[in-house]
Amino acid sequence: MNIFKTIFSTILLVASFASAADISVIVNPANSDSFDAKTIKRIYLGKIKVFPNGEKVTVLTLEDNAPETEMFRESALNKSNSQFKSYWSKLAFTGKGTPPTEVASSADMINAIKADASSIGFVDSSAVTADVKVIATF
């Protein structure tokens, strides 16, 4: 009987991940640059620090425990939360970069991007408003 509970729980867990919403990478609508998945990954890993127009990028992330954060890092960056944090710890320790700025919620993310034309972030696709521009979906 216990094995059936385990199997059933596993099936529910897999189904919940499969039905999870997409993650949208967003920028300020004034940002006219184009982005592909590789560019977004390089921005979030600190390898690109300025937009093509020369403006310094302000990289934003949701808190580590947010489900959107884990989904974004896995799908867009091919890194788990712990791998991402470890990566940025090494860069920060050697003085080669500053990790993305954390915001508390999707609403805070949208407000921050709306207020700063040089910012980039991500939210659950269902949270996107007309105040931001979607540049990619993962």
Chimera marker file (.cmm) of the C-alpha trace (Angstrom):
<marker_set name="trace">
<marker id="1" x="0.000" y="0.000" z="0.000" r="1" g="1" b="0" radius="0.5"/>
<marker id="2" x="2.857" y="2.385" z="0.835" r="1" g="1" b="0" radius="0.5"/>
<marker id="3" x="4.412" y="1.901" z="-2.611" r="1" g="1" b="0" radius="0.5"/>
<marker id="4" x="1.135" y="2.958" z="-4.232" r="1" g="1" b="0" radius="0.5"/>
<marker id="5" x="1.145" y="6.197" z="-2.236" r="1" g="1" b="0" radius="0.5"/>
<marker id="6" x="4.705" y="6.880" z="-3.370" r="1" g="1" b="0" radius="0.5"/>
<marker id="7" x="3.885" y="6.186" z="-7.015" r="1" g="1" b="0" radius="0.5"/>
<marker id="8" x="0.738" y="8.312" z="-6.860" r="1" g="1" b="0" radius="0.5"/>
<marker id="9" x="2.640" y="11.199" z="-5.240" r="1" g="1" b="0" radius="0.5"/>
<marker id="10" x="5.320" y="10.990" z="-7.895" r="1" g="1" b="0" radius="0.5"/>
<marker id="11" x="2.751" y="11.082" z="-10.694" r="1" g="1" b="0" radius="0.5"/>
<marker id="12" x="1.088" y="14.137" z="-9.159" r="1" g="1" b="0" radius="0.5"/>
<marker id="13" x="4.441" y="15.875" z="-8.804" r="1" g="1" b="0" radius="0.5"/>
<marker id="14" x="5.384" y="15.217" z="-12.422" r="1" g="1" b="0" radius="0.5"/>
<marker id="15" x="1.965" y="16.374" z="-13.616" r="1" g="1" b="0" radius="0.5"/>
<marker id="16" x="2.240" y="19.604" z="-11.638" r="1" g="1" b="0" radius="0.5"/>
<marker id="17" x="5.605" y="20.393" z="-13.247" r="1" g="1" b="0" radius="0.5"/>
<marker id="18" x="4.260" y="19.570" z="-16.695" r="1" g="1" b="0" radius="0.5"/>
<marker id="19" x="1.314" y="21.919" z="-16.237" r="1" g="1" b="0" radius="0.5"/>
<marker id="20" x="3.412" y="24.740" z="-14.824" r="1" g="1" b="0" radius="0.5"/>
<marker id="21" x="3.164" y="28.081" z="-16.564" r="1" g="1" b="0" radius="0.5"/>
<marker id="22" x="5.841" y="29.553" z="-18.762" r="1" g="1" b="0" radius="0.5"/>
<marker id="23" x="8.385" y="32.053" z="-17.525" r="1" g="1" b="0" radius="0.5"/>
<marker id="24" x="8.626" y="35.344" z="-19.419" r="1" g="1" b="0" radius="0.5"/>
<marker id="25" x="11.836" y="37.351" z="-19.578" r="1" g="1" b="0" radius="0.5"/>
<marker id="26" x="10.872" y="41.021" z="-19.506" r="1" g="1" b="0" radius="0.5"/>
<marker id="27" x="12.423" y="44.428" z="-20.130" r="1" g="1" b="0" radius="0.5"/>
<marker id="28" x="11.211" y="48.017" z="-20.134" r="1" g="1" b="0" radius="0.5"/>
<marker id="29" x="9.127" y="48.815" z="-23.254" r="1" g="1" b="0" radius="0.5"/>
<marker id="30" x="11.620" y="51.579" z="-24.110" r="1" g="1" b="0" radius="0.5"/>
<marker id="31" x="14.310" y="48.930" z="-24.652" r="1" g="1" b="0" radius="0.5"/>
<marker id="32" x="14.408" y="48.294" z="-28.403" r="1" g="1" b="0" radius="0.5"/>
<marker id="33" x="17.245" y="45.746" z="-28.340" r="1" g="1" b="0" radius="0.5"/>
<marker id="34" x="16.632" y="42.197" z="-29.534" r="1" g="1" b="0" radius="0.5"/>
<marker id="35" x="17.543" y="39.189" z="-27.424" r="1" g="1" b="0" radius="0.5"/>
<marker id="36" x="17.949" y="35.484" z="-27.988" r="1" g="1" b="0" radius="0.5"/>
<marker id="37" x="18.247" y="32.711" z="-25.403" r="1" g="1" b="0" radius="0.5"/>
<marker id="38" x="22.053" y="32.769" z="-25.561" r="1" g="1" b="0" radius="0.5"/>
<marker id="39" x="22.180" y="36.529" z="-24.906" r="1" g="1" b="0" radius="0.5"/>
<marker id="40" x="19.801" y="36.216" z="-21.960" r="1" g="1" b="0" radius="0.5"/>
<marker id="41" x="21.934" y="33.440" z="-20.480" r="1" g="1" b="0" radius="0.5"/>
<marker id="42" x="25.102" y="35.515" z="-20.908" r="1" g="1" b="0" radius="0.5"/>
<marker id="43" x="23.431" y="38.521" z="-19.230" r="1" g="1" b="0" radius="0.5"/>
<marker id="44" x="22.339" y="36.429" z="-16.225" r="1" g="1" b="0" radius="0.5"/>
<marker id="45" x="25.796" y="34.883" z="-15.909" r="1" g="1" b="0" radius="0.5"/>
<marker id="46" x="27.477" y="38.293" z="-15.939" r="1" g="1" b="0" radius="0.5"/>
<marker id="47" x="29.230" y="37.780" z="-19.262" r="1" g="1" b="0" radius="0.5"/>
<marker id="48" x="27.322" y="40.655" z="-20.869" r="1" g="1" b="0" radius="0.5"/>
<marker id="49" x="27.156" y="43.792" z="-18.753" r="1" g="1" b="0" radius="0.5"/>
<marker id="50" x="25.777" y="46.319" z="-21.239" r="1" g="1" b="0" radius="0.5"/>
<marker id="51" x="22.935" y="46.277" z="-23.733" r="1" g="1" b="0" radius="0.5"/>
<marker id="52" x="23.833" y="46.646" z="-27.427" r="1" g="1" b="0" radius="0.5"/>
<marker id="53" x="22.932" y="50.346" z="-27.130" r="1" g="1" b="0" radius="0.5"/>
<marker id="54" x="25.746" y="50.757" z="-24.583" r="1" g="1" b="0" radius="0.5"/>
<marker id="55" x="23.543" y="51.136" z="-21.503" r="1" g="1" b="0" radius="0.5"/>
<marker id="56" x="24.609" y="49.179" z="-18.386" r="1" g="1" b="0" radius="0.5"/>
<marker id="57" x="22.286" y="46.235" z="-17.661" r="1" g="1" b="0" radius="0.5"/>
<marker id="58" x="20.495" y="46.050" z="-14.322" r="1" g="1" b="0" radius="0.5"/>
<marker id="59" x="19.845" y="42.338" z="-13.804" r="1" g="1" b="0" radius="0.5"/>
<marker id="60" x="16.952" y="41.408" z="-11.525" r="1" g="1" b="0" radius="0.5"/>
<marker id="61" x="15.910" y="38.046" z="-10.126" r="1" g="1" b="0" radius="0.5"/>
<marker id="62" x="13.135" y="36.828" z="-7.895" r="1" g="1" b="0" radius="0.5"/>
<marker id="63" x="14.040" y="35.339" z="-4.520" r="1" g="1" b="0" radius="0.5"/>
<marker id="64" x="15.725" y="31.922" z="-4.572" r="1" g="1" b="0" radius="0.5"/>
<marker id="65" x="12.707" y="30.162" z="-3.051" r="1" g="1" b="0" radius="0.5"/>
<marker id="66" x="10.269" y="31.431" z="-5.707" r="1" g="1" b="0" radius="0.5"/>
<marker id="67" x="9.141" y="28.636" z="-8.060" r="1" g="1" b="0" radius="0.5"/>
<marker id="68" x="9.641" y="30.975" z="-11.034" r="1" g="1" b="0" radius="0.5"/>
<marker id="69" x="13.289" y="31.400" z="-10.104" r="1" g="1" b="0" radius="0.5"/>
<marker id="70" x="14.007" y="27.697" z="-10.127" r="1" g="1" b="0" radius="0.5"/>
<marker id="71" x="12.125" y="27.230" z="-13.410" r="1" g="1" b="0" radius="0.5"/>
<marker id="72" x="13.970" y="30.121" z="-15.067" r="1" g="1" b="0" radius="0.5"/>
<marker id="73" x="17.406" y="29.018" z="-13.909" r="1" g="1" b="0" radius="0.5"/>
<marker id="74" x="16.812" y="25.414" z="-14.980" r="1" g="1" b="0" radius="0.5"/>
<marker id="75" x="15.340" y="26.214" z="-18.395" r="1" g="1" b="0" radius="0.5"/>
<marker id="76" x="17.186" y="29.394" z="-19.435" r="1" g="1" b="0" radius="0.5"/>
<marker id="77" x="20.533" y="28.982" z="-17.673" r="1" g="1" b="0" radius="0.5"/>
<marker id="78" x="20.790" y="25.187" z="-17.347" r="1" g="1" b="0" radius="0.5"/>
<marker id="79" x="21.668" y="25.647" z="-13.675" r="1" g="1" b="0" radius="0.5"/>
<marker id="80" x="20.007" y="24.657" z="-10.424" r="1" g="1" b="0" radius="0.5"/>
<marker id="81" x="19.542" y="27.305" z="-7.741" r="1" g="1" b="0" radius="0.5"/>
<marker id="82" x="22.566" y="25.989" z="-5.845" r="1" g="1" b="0" radius="0.5"/>
<marker id="83" x="24.733" y="25.965" z="-8.992" r="1" g="1" b="0" radius="0.5"/>
<marker id="84" x="23.661" y="29.540" z="-9.794" r="1" g="1" b="0" radius="0.5"/>
<marker id="85" x="24.416" y="30.762" z="-6.261" r="1" g="1" b="0" radius="0.5"/>
<marker id="86" x="27.775" y="28.976" z="-6.254" r="1" g="1" b="0" radius="0.5"/>
<marker id="87" x="28.658" y="30.473" z="-9.645" r="1" g="1" b="0" radius="0.5"/>
<marker id="88" x="27.908" y="33.997" z="-8.427" r="1" g="1" b="0" radius="0.5"/>
<marker id="89" x="29.676" y="33.458" z="-5.096" r="1" g="1" b="0" radius="0.5"/>
<marker id="90" x="32.886" y="32.690" z="-6.973" r="1" g="1" b="0" radius="0.5"/>
<marker id="91" x="32.539" y="35.730" z="-9.250" r="1" g="1" b="0" radius="0.5"/>
<marker id="92" x="31.725" y="38.060" z="-6.362" r="1" g="1" b="0" radius="0.5"/>
<marker id="93" x="34.602" y="36.705" z="-4.252" r="1" g="1" b="0" radius="0.5"/>
<marker id="94" x="37.114" y="37.322" z="-7.033" r="1" g="1" b="0" radius="0.5"/>
<marker id="95" x="35.675" y="40.772" z="-7.761" r="1" g="1" b="0" radius="0.5"/>
<marker id="96" x="34.617" y="39.811" z="-11.279" r="1" g="1" b="0" radius="0.5"/>
<marker id="97" x="30.939" y="40.563" z="-10.911" r="1" g="1" b="0" radius="0.5"/>
<marker id="98" x="27.940" y="41.447" z="-8.839" r="1" g="1" b="0" radius="0.5"/>
<marker id="99" x="25.056" y="38.972" z="-8.643" r="1" g="1" b="0" radius="0.5"/>
<marker id="100" x="21.595" y="39.961" z="-9.871" r="1" g="1" b="0" radius="0.5"/>
<marker id="101" x="19.520" y="42.098" z="-7.534" r="1" g="1" b="0" radius="0.5"/>
<marker id="102" x="16.754" y="40.161" z="-5.790" r="1" g="1" b="0" radius="0.5"/>
<marker id="103" x="13.186" y="41.427" z="-5.697" r="1" g="1" b="0" radius="0.5"/>
<marker id="104" x="10.459" y="39.964" z="-3.504" r="1" g="1" b="0" radius="0.5"/>
<marker id="105" x="7.603" y="39.369" z="-5.936" r="1" g="1" b="0" radius="0.5"/>
<marker id="106" x="6.461" y="39.476" z="-9.539" r="1" g="1" b="0" radius="0.5"/>
<marker id="107" x="4.707" y="42.790" z="-8.866" r="1" g="1" b="0" radius="0.5"/>
<marker id="108" x="7.963" y="44.246" z="-7.503" r="1" g="1" b="0" radius="0.5"/>
<marker id="109" x="9.800" y="42.909" z="-10.570" r="1" g="1" b="0" radius="0.5"/>
<marker id="110" x="7.361" y="44.554" z="-12.963" r="1" g="1" b="0" radius="0.5"/>
<marker id="111" x="7.482" y="47.857" z="-11.048" r="1" g="1" b="0" radius="0.5"/>
<marker id="112" x="11.299" y="47.850" z="-11.013" r="1" g="1" b="0" radius="0.5"/>
<marker id="113" x="11.511" y="47.169" z="-14.755" r="1" g="1" b="0" radius="0.5"/>
<marker id="114" x="8.824" y="49.752" z="-15.494" r="1" g="1" b="0" radius="0.5"/>
<marker id="115" x="10.900" y="52.336" z="-13.593" r="1" g="1" b="0" radius="0.5"/>
<marker id="116" x="14.313" y="51.451" z="-15.119" r="1" g="1" b="0" radius="0.5"/>
<marker id="117" x="14.815" y="51.179" z="-18.883" r="1" g="1" b="0" radius="0.5"/>
<marker id="118" x="18.130" y="49.365" z="-18.349" r="1" g="1" b="0" radius="0.5"/>
<marker id="119" x="16.690" y="46.455" z="-16.344" r="1" g="1" b="0" radius="0.5"/>
<marker id="120" x="15.905" y="42.862" z="-17.258" r="1" g="1" b="0" radius="0.5"/>
<marker id="121" x="14.026" y="40.284" z="-15.220" r="1" g="1" b="0" radius="0.5"/>
<marker id="122" x="11.612" y="37.373" z="-15.352" r="1" g="1" b="0" radius="0.5"/>
<marker id="123" x="8.148" y="36.540" z="-14.045" r="1" g="1" b="0" radius="0.5"/>
<marker id="124" x="5.496" y="33.891" z="-14.477" r="1" g="1" b="0" radius="0.5"/>
<marker id="125" x="3.896" y="34.590" z="-17.852" r="1" g="1" b="0" radius="0.5"/>
<marker id="126" x="0.495" y="35.005" z="-16.207" r="1" g="1" b="0" radius="0.5"/>
<marker id="127" x="1.837" y="37.995" z="-14.231" r="1" g="1" b="0" radius="0.5"/>
<marker id="128" x="2.954" y="40.018" z="-17.287" r="1" g="1" b="0" radius="0.5"/>
<marker id="129" x="1.285" y="43.414" z="-17.706" r="1" g="1" b="0" radius="0.5"/>
<marker id="130" x="1.321" y="46.056" z="-20.437" r="1" g="1" b="0" radius="0.5"/>
<marker id="131" x="3.952" y="47.948" z="-18.394" r="1" g="1" b="0" radius="0.5"/>
<marker id="132" x="6.739" y="45.629" z="-19.605" r="1" g="1" b="0" radius="0.5"/>
<marker id="133" x="7.876" y="43.983" z="-22.848" r="1" g="1" b="0" radius="0.5"/>
<marker id="134" x="8.325" y="40.218" z="-23.126" r="1" g="1" b="0" radius="0.5"/>
<marker id="135" x="11.527" y="39.345" z="-24.969" r="1" g="1" b="0" radius="0.5"/>
<marker id="136" x="11.558" y="35.570" z="-24.445" r="1" g="1" b="0" radius="0.5"/>
<marker id="137" x="9.546" y="32.759" z="-22.919" r="1" g="1" b="0" radius="0.5"/>
<marker id="138" x="10.963" y="29.605" z="-21.347" r="1" g="1" b="0" radius="0.5"/>
<link id1="1" id2="2" r="1" g="1" b="0" radius="0.2"/>
<link id1="2" id2="3" r="1" g="1" b="0" radius="0.2"/>
<link id1="3" id2="4" r="1" g="1" b="0" radius="0.2"/>
<link id1="4" id2="5" r="1" g="1" b="0" radius="0.2"/>
<link id1="5" id2="6" r="1" g="1" b="0" radius="0.2"/>
<link id1="6" id2="7" r="1" g="1" b="0" radius="0.2"/>
<link id1="7" id2="8" r="1" g="1" b="0" radius="0.2"/>
<link id1="8" id2="9" r="1" g="1" b="0" radius="0.2"/>
<link id1="9" id2="10" r="1" g="1" b="0" radius="0.2"/>
<link id1="10" id2="11" r="1" g="1" b="0" radius="0.2"/>
<link id1="11" id2="12" r="1" g="1" b="0" radius="0.2"/>
<link id1="12" id2="13" r="1" g="1" b="0" radius="0.2"/>
<link id1="13" id2="14" r="1" g="1" b="0" radius="0.2"/>
<link id1="14" id2="15" r="1" g="1" b="0" radius="0.2"/>
<link id1="15" id2="16" r="1" g="1" b="0" radius="0.2"/>
<link id1="16" id2="17" r="1" g="1" b="0" radius="0.2"/>
<link id1="17" id2="18" r="1" g="1" b="0" radius="0.2"/>
<link id1="18" id2="19" r="1" g="1" b="0" radius="0.2"/>
<link id1="19" id2="20" r="1" g="1" b="0" radius="0.2"/>
<link id1="20" id2="21" r="1" g="1" b="0" radius="0.2"/>
<link id1="21" id2="22" r="1" g="1" b="0" radius="0.2"/>
<link id1="22" id2="23" r="1" g="1" b="0" radius="0.2"/>
<link id1="23" id2="24" r="1" g="1" b="0" radius="0.2"/>
<link id1="24" id2="25" r="1" g="1" b="0" radius="0.2"/>
<link id1="25" id2="26" r="1" g="1" b="0" radius="0.2"/>
<link id1="26" id2="27" r="1" g="1" b="0" radius="0.2"/>
<link id1="27" id2="28" r="1" g="1" b="0" radius="0.2"/>
<link id1="28" id2="29" r="1" g="1" b="0" radius="0.2"/>
<link id1="29" id2="30" r="1" g="1" b="0" radius="0.2"/>
<link id1="30" id2="31" r="1" g="1" b="0" radius="0.2"/>
<link id1="31" id2="32" r="1" g="1" b="0" radius="0.2"/>
<link id1="32" id2="33" r="1" g="1" b="0" radius="0.2"/>
<link id1="33" id2="34" r="1" g="1" b="0" radius="0.2"/>
<link id1="34" id2="35" r="1" g="1" b="0" radius="0.2"/>
<link id1="35" id2="36" r="1" g="1" b="0" radius="0.2"/>
<link id1="36" id2="37" r="1" g="1" b="0" radius="0.2"/>
<link id1="37" id2="38" r="1" g="1" b="0" radius="0.2"/>
<link id1="38" id2="39" r="1" g="1" b="0" radius="0.2"/>
<link id1="39" id2="40" r="1" g="1" b="0" radius="0.2"/>
<link id1="40" id2="41" r="1" g="1" b="0" radius="0.2"/>
<link id1="41" id2="42" r="1" g="1" b="0" radius="0.2"/>
<link id1="42" id2="43" r="1" g="1" b="0" radius="0.2"/>
<link id1="43" id2="44" r="1" g="1" b="0" radius="0.2"/>
<link id1="44" id2="45" r="1" g="1" b="0" radius="0.2"/>
<link id1="45" id2="46" r="1" g="1" b="0" radius="0.2"/>
<link id1="46" id2="47" r="1" g="1" b="0" radius="0.2"/>
<link id1="47" id2="48" r="1" g="1" b="0" radius="0.2"/>
<link id1="48" id2="49" r="1" g="1" b="0" radius="0.2"/>
<link id1="49" id2="50" r="1" g="1" b="0" radius="0.2"/>
<link id1="50" id2="51" r="1" g="1" b="0" radius="0.2"/>
<link id1="51" id2="52" r="1" g="1" b="0" radius="0.2"/>
<link id1="52" id2="53" r="1" g="1" b="0" radius="0.2"/>
<link id1="53" id2="54" r="1" g="1" b="0" radius="0.2"/>
<link id1="54" id2="55" r="1" g="1" b="0" radius="0.2"/>
<link id1="55" id2="56" r="1" g="1" b="0" radius="0.2"/>
<link id1="56" id2="57" r="1" g="1" b="0" radius="0.2"/>
<link id1="57" id2="58" r="1" g="1" b="0" radius="0.2"/>
<link id1="58" id2="59" r="1" g="1" b="0" radius="0.2"/>
<link id1="59" id2="60" r="1" g="1" b="0" radius="0.2"/>
<link id1="60" id2="61" r="1" g="1" b="0" radius="0.2"/>
<link id1="61" id2="62" r="1" g="1" b="0" radius="0.2"/>
<link id1="62" id2="63" r="1" g="1" b="0" radius="0.2"/>
<link id1="63" id2="64" r="1" g="1" b="0" radius="0.2"/>
<link id1="64" id2="65" r="1" g="1" b="0" radius="0.2"/>
<link id1="65" id2="66" r="1" g="1" b="0" radius="0.2"/>
<link id1="66" id2="67" r="1" g="1" b="0" radius="0.2"/>
<link id1="67" id2="68" r="1" g="1" b="0" radius="0.2"/>
<link id1="68" id2="69" r="1" g="1" b="0" radius="0.2"/>
<link id1="69" id2="70" r="1" g="1" b="0" radius="0.2"/>
<link id1="70" id2="71" r="1" g="1" b="0" radius="0.2"/>
<link id1="71" id2="72" r="1" g="1" b="0" radius="0.2"/>
<link id1="72" id2="73" r="1" g="1" b="0" radius="0.2"/>
<link id1="73" id2="74" r="1" g="1" b="0" radius="0.2"/>
<link id1="74" id2="75" r="1" g="1" b="0" radius="0.2"/>
<link id1="75" id2="76" r="1" g="1" b="0" radius="0.2"/>
<link id1="76" id2="77" r="1" g="1" b="0" radius="0.2"/>
<link id1="77" id2="78" r="1" g="1" b="0" radius="0.2"/>
<link id1="78" id2="79" r="1" g="1" b="0" radius="0.2"/>
<link id1="79" id2="80" r="1" g="1" b="0" radius="0.2"/>
<link id1="80" id2="81" r="1" g="1" b="0" radius="0.2"/>
<link id1="81" id2="82" r="1" g="1" b="0" radius="0.2"/>
<link id1="82" id2="83" r="1" g="1" b="0" radius="0.2"/>
<link id1="83" id2="84" r="1" g="1" b="0" radius="0.2"/>
<link id1="84" id2="85" r="1" g="1" b="0" radius="0.2"/>
<link id1="85" id2="86" r="1" g="1" b="0" radius="0.2"/>
<link id1="86" id2="87" r="1" g="1" b="0" radius="0.2"/>
<link id1="87" id2="88" r="1" g="1" b="0" radius="0.2"/>
<link id1="88" id2="89" r="1" g="1" b="0" radius="0.2"/>
<link id1="89" id2="90" r="1" g="1" b="0" radius="0.2"/>
<link id1="90" id2="91" r="1" g="1" b="0" radius="0.2"/>
<link id1="91" id2="92" r="1" g="1" b="0" radius="0.2"/>
<link id1="92" id2="93" r="1" g="1" b="0" radius="0.2"/>
<link id1="93" id2="94" r="1" g="1" b="0" radius="0.2"/>
<link id1="94" id2="95" r="1" g="1" b="0" radius="0.2"/>
<link id1="95" id2="96" r="1" g="1" b="0" radius="0.2"/>
<link id1="96" id2="97" r="1" g="1" b="0" radius="0.2"/>
<link id1="97" id2="98" r="1" g="1" b="0" radius="0.2"/>
<link id1="98" id2="99" r="1" g="1" b="0" radius="0.2"/>
<link id1="99" id2="100" r="1" g="1" b="0" radius="0.2"/>
<link id1="100" id2="101" r="1" g="1" b="0" radius="0.2"/>
<link id1="101" id2="102" r="1" g="1" b="0" radius="0.2"/>
<link id1="102" id2="103" r="1" g="1" b="0" radius="0.2"/>
<link id1="103" id2="104" r="1" g="1" b="0" radius="0.2"/>
<link id1="104" id2="105" r="1" g="1" b="0" radius="0.2"/>
<link id1="105" id2="106" r="1" g="1" b="0" radius="0.2"/>
<link id1="106" id2="107" r="1" g="1" b="0" radius="0.2"/>
<link id1="107" id2="108" r="1" g="1" b="0" radius="0.2"/>
<link id1="108" id2="109" r="1" g="1" b="0" radius="0.2"/>
<link id1="109" id2="110" r="1" g="1" b="0" radius="0.2"/>
<link id1="110" id2="111" r="1" g="1" b="0" radius="0.2"/>
<link id1="111" id2="112" r="1" g="1" b="0" radius="0.2"/>
<link id1="112" id2="113" r="1" g="1" b="0" radius="0.2"/>
<link id1="113" id2="114" r="1" g="1" b="0" radius="0.2"/>
<link id1="114" id2="115" r="1" g="1" b="0" radius="0.2"/>
<link id1="115" id2="116" r="1" g="1" b="0" radius="0.2"/>
<link id1="116" id2="117" r="1" g="1" b="0" radius="0.2"/>
<link id1="117" id2="118" r="1" g="1" b="0" radius="0.2"/>
<link id1="118" id2="119" r="1" g="1" b="0" radius="0.2"/>
<link id1="119" id2="120" r="1" g="1" b="0" radius="0.2"/>
<link id1="120" id2="121" r="1" g="1" b="0" radius="0.2"/>
<link id1="121" id2="122" r="1" g="1" b="0" radius="0.2"/>
<link id1="122" id2="123" r="1" g="1" b="0" radius="0.2"/>
<link id1="123" id2="124" r="1" g="1" b="0" radius="0.2"/>
<link id1="124" id2="125" r="1" g="1" b="0" radius="0.2"/>
<link id1="125" id2="126" r="1" g="1" b="0" radius="0.2"/>
<link id1="126" id2="127" r="1" g="1" b="0" radius="0.2"/>
<link id1="127" id2="128" r="1" g="1" b="0" radius="0.2"/>
<link id1="128" id2="129" r="1" g="1" b="0" radius="0.2"/>
<link id1="129" id2="130" r="1" g="1" b="0" radius="0.2"/>
<link id1="130" id2="131" r="1" g="1" b="0" radius="0.2"/>
<link id1="131" id2="132" r="1" g="1" b="0" radius="0.2"/>
<link id1="132" id2="133" r="1" g="1" b="0" radius="0.2"/>
<link id1="133" id2="134" r="1" g="1" b="0" radius="0.2"/>
<link id1="134" id2="135" r="1" g="1" b="0" radius="0.2"/>
<link id1="135" id2="136" r="1" g="1" b="0" radius="0.2"/>
<link id1="136" id2="137" r="1" g="1" b="0" radius="0.2"/>
<link id1="137" id2="138" r="1" g="1" b="0" radius="0.2"/>
</marker_set>
